[in-house]
């Protein structure tokens, strides 16, 4: 089965509601995907470190960004500054 990366920020209470609902409906395996993740794995941390080497003042990476690991690399979540102080929006 093909998996689809899905990233969403939830409050602790929302996460618990989803997890408990899945467990009570007999979907414990799926519920295990909805548990709080503490920190980055060593592999994720390595990719984040490499990504930070490419950052400049217009591209920022959170302390613990979203990381989606693929077969031969990873996507690391980053913030791109968009300047809204001009008549037209421009990506720095």
Steps between C-alpha positions, in 0.01 A plus 500: 500500500631843410533737793431870476697737726256702701613777733272701721552683826256393771444601858568234762125464566416463127770235464357307796144516360614363163713229659230389745230502229709277276576258784134477605393431140742207470775682308785467749762468225387825342471661844868426562581754227325765708733513796710793609844493346778620729787661313671404177641158426879491442439461125259795494747710701773427244279620214402812696867574564578467129204722409617772741830519310301629200294756692554872470322792660191453276451130579444379856464155653319442830675330793310176427367531143283249318723247321380257233765239423506345154703226335808713436444829682251694707276804490562735792231755583619860476360852505542728199468875554249672268535877500157662527620857549498581128213538252562146377591197708847371428679189618844591632 
